C-alpha cells in the first residue's frame, strides 16, 4: 500500500515538473536583431531636391533593446533602431533612427512559442549624410508591432517582429563641417515598416 502511494506521489510530482507553470521566467532582457524596412517618403526636410534623388527601395541595419518583465507577460523596455538607405548615383546616404519606450504583451509566456503585441512611443529622426553637411529631421515617433518569441531555454529566445511606425517631423537641423548650425520648423509625416530577426537573452 505504501509503495503504491509513493509511486502515485512520485508520478504526480513528475507531472507537475512537466507543466508549463514550472518554467522559470527571468526578469531582465537584452535583445539584438538584424532589421530591414522601407519608408513611404523621404521628403522630410522641407526643401525641394533634398534628398537629391530617389532613395533605395529598402534598407537594413539593426535593433538593440533591453528591458524588464513585470508579472509573467508584460515587458517594459527601450528599443533603438538604425536603418541605412543608399541613394543610387550619389555618395549621400539616408539613415533612419528611432529611440522608443516599448510595452510588450506576451501570450503563452510559459510555452515554447510565444506570440506578442508591442506598442512604443518616443523620438525618431532621418539623417542625410552628404559631403560637407549632415541634415537631420527630428520628431516624435510611434510603433505598432507583433511577432513571435521562440524559447530555446530559460535564458535564450529567438524573436521575429513585424512592425509599422509613424514619425511626425517637427524640426530640421543642418550640421555643416564648417560654419554654424541652422534649424527650421517643419510639419511633415513619414510612415514605414520593418522586419526584425534576432536573439533575446534573459537575466
N, C-alpha and C positions, 0 to 999 in steps of 0.2 A: 504493500500500500504506500509506504513512504517512498519507495523507488518510483512508483507511478507518479506521485505528487511532485517529486523532484524533477522528473522528466517533463512534466507539464509546465512547471515554473520555468525551467530552462528554455523550453520552446517558446514560451510567452516572452521571455526576455530577449531571445534572439529575434523574434518578430518585431519587437519594439525597436531594436537596434537597426533593423532594416527600414523602418518607417522614415519618410521624408522629414518629419518633425525633429529627428535626431541629427540632421545636418547642421554643422557648425556654421553660423553666419558671422563672418568677420565684419568689422565696422569701417575702417578706413580703406580707401582705394585710390589707386593711381592707374590711369589708362593712357595708352599711346596708340594712335591709329594713323594709317595712311588714308588720305581723303582726296576725293576728286569731285568736281562740280562745275556749274555754269551759272551765269547771271543773265537777266533779261535785258539789261542795258549797261553800257559803260559811260554814258553821257551824264556823269555825275559831278562835273567840275563847273558847269555853268558857262563854259566858253566854247564857241564853235571851233571845231577842228581839234579838240582835245578830248580823248586821245587822237593821234594823227591818222589812224586807220582802224579798220575792223580788228577787234581783239579775237584771238583764237577761241574756237567754239567751246573748248573745255580746258580746265587747268587742274593742277594737282599740288598737293602739299601734305600737311599733317595736322593732327589734333592732339593736344595734351589736355588731360582732365585729372582732377583729383577732388575728393570729397569724403562725405561721411554718411553712413547708413543710420537712419532713425527707425526703430522698430525692426520689422522684418523686410518691408518692401519699399520704403521711402528713402531716396537718396538726395542729398543736397550737395552741390558741387560747383566748381569753377572750371570752365572749358575755354581753351584758347585755340583758335583755328587760323591757319595761314595758308592761302592758296596762291600760286603763281600762274600767270597767264601771259603767253607771248603775244607780241604784236608783229605779225609777219611783215618782213621788209624793213623793220625798224629795230634799233637797239633798245628801245624802251621796253619795259615790262610793267605789267599791272599786277599788283598784289592786293588781295582781298583778305582783310584781317577782322576777326571778331573776338571779343573778350566778354564772356557771358556767365551769369549765375544760372545754374541749371537746377531744375527739380525733376526727379525721375520716379515713376511708379513701376515697380517690378511686379509681374504676375507669376504665379507658380514659383515663388522665390526660393523654395526648398527643393525644386526639381532640377533636372539636368538642363532642360531648355526653358528659358525664362523670357517671354515677350515683355516689352516695356514701352511706355509712353514717356516722352520727355518734352518739357517746355523750358524756355530760357528767355532772359532779357539782359541787356547790358549795352555795350558800346561796339560800334563797328566802324570800319574805315576802308577806303580804297586809296592805294598809293600808286602813282605813276612814276616809276623810276626812269627819268630821262637824263641825258648828258647835261650836266651843269645845274640841274634843279630837280628836286622832288616835289611833286604836287600831291597834297593829302586832302581827301574829302572825309570828313568826320561826322558822325551822328549816332543816333540810338539804333538798337537792333533787337529783334525778337526772333525766336526759333520755335518751330513745332516739328517734332520728330517722333519716329517709332523705330523699333528694332528688336533685336534678339540677343540675349546673352546665353552662351553655352558653357555650363560649368565643367571645367576639367578637374578641379579639386576644390577644397575649401579656400585655397589661396589664388588660383588662376582661373580666369574665364576668358573666352573669346567673345567679342562684341561686334555686331553689324548694326549700323544706324543709317536710316534714310530720312533726310530732313528737308524742310523748306524754311527759308529765312527771309526776313524783310528788314531793310535799312531805311531810315529816314535821315538823309544827309542834310545837315543844317549849316555847315561851315566848311570852307575850303581854304587851305593854307599853302603858300608857296615857300619852299625852303631852298633857296639858291646856295650854290657853293660859295658865292661871293655876294656881298650886299645884304641888306636887311630882309627879314622875313615879312611877308604880307599875308593878309587874310581878308576874306569877304564872306558875306552871308548868302546862303542859297536855301532852296527848299525843293529837294529832289528825292524821289523814292527809287529804290532798287530792290528787286526780288531775285531769288535764286534757289538752287537746290544743291544737295551734296549727298554723297555716299561715303561712309567711313567704315573701315575694317581694321580690327586690331585686337589688342590684348588688354585685359584689366587684371591688375594684381591687388589682392586684398591683404590687409594687415590687421 
